[in-house]
């Protein structure tokens, strides 16, 4: 079995809200890319995918709230 080493420079703190929708979308992409690099089935890859899914949920809720507010005006 071949051994694979991957260097990642990624800081993840899902408790802190991103400054913009764009930065949230970029965080999701970064987490997914990190999961692929680490191996999607590895423990760290699974952690990255879980955090990407949580960020995607936050993005979806934000977009739903925005749509609701827009429909009121």
C-alpha positions in Angstrom: 0.0 0.0 0.0 1.4 3.4 -1.0 1.7 6.0 1.7 0.5 9.5 0.8 1.4 12.7 2.6 -0.6 15.9 2.1 0.3 19.3 3.5 -2.7 21.4 4.3 -2.8 25.0 5.5 -6.4 25.4 6.5 -8.0 26.9 9.5 -11.5 25.9 10.2 -13.7 27.6 12.8 -17.3 27.1 11.9 -18.4 29.1 15.0 -17.3 32.3 13.4 -19.6 33.7 10.8 -18.0 34.6 7.5 -17.9 38.3 6.5 -19.8 37.8 3.3 -21.8 35.2 1.3 -18.8 35.1 -1.1 -16.4 34.2 1.7 -18.9 31.5 2.9 -19.0 30.0 -0.6 -15.2 30.1 -0.8 -15.0 28.3 2.6 -17.3 25.6 1.3 -15.1 25.1 -1.8 -11.9 25.1 0.3 -13.3 22.5 2.7 -14.4 20.3 -0.2 -11.0 20.6 -1.9 -9.3 19.8 1.4 -11.5 16.7 1.8 -10.5 15.4 -1.6 -6.8 16.1 -0.9 -7.0 14.3 2.5 -9.1 11.5 1.1 -12.8 11.7 1.4 -13.0 8.5 3.5 -10.2 9.4 5.9 -11.2 10.8 9.3 -9.9 14.3 8.5 -11.6 14.2 5.0 -14.9 13.2 6.7 -14.5 16.2 9.1 -13.9 18.6 6.2 -17.0 17.2 4.4 -19.1 17.5 7.5 -18.0 21.1 8.0 -18.6 21.9 4.3 -22.2 20.5 4.7 -22.8 22.6 7.8 -21.6 25.7 6.0 -23.8 24.8 3.0 -26.8 24.6 5.3 -26.0 28.0 6.7 -25.7 29.4 3.2 -29.1 27.9 2.3 -30.8 29.3 5.4 -29.3 32.7 4.6 -30.6 32.6 1.0 -34.0 31.4 2.2 -34.2 34.4 4.7 -33.2 36.8 1.9 -35.9 35.4 -0.4 -38.5 35.7 2.3 -37.5 39.4 3.0 -37.5 40.2 -0.7 -41.0 38.8 -1.1 -42.3 41.2 1.5 -41.4 44.3 -0.4 
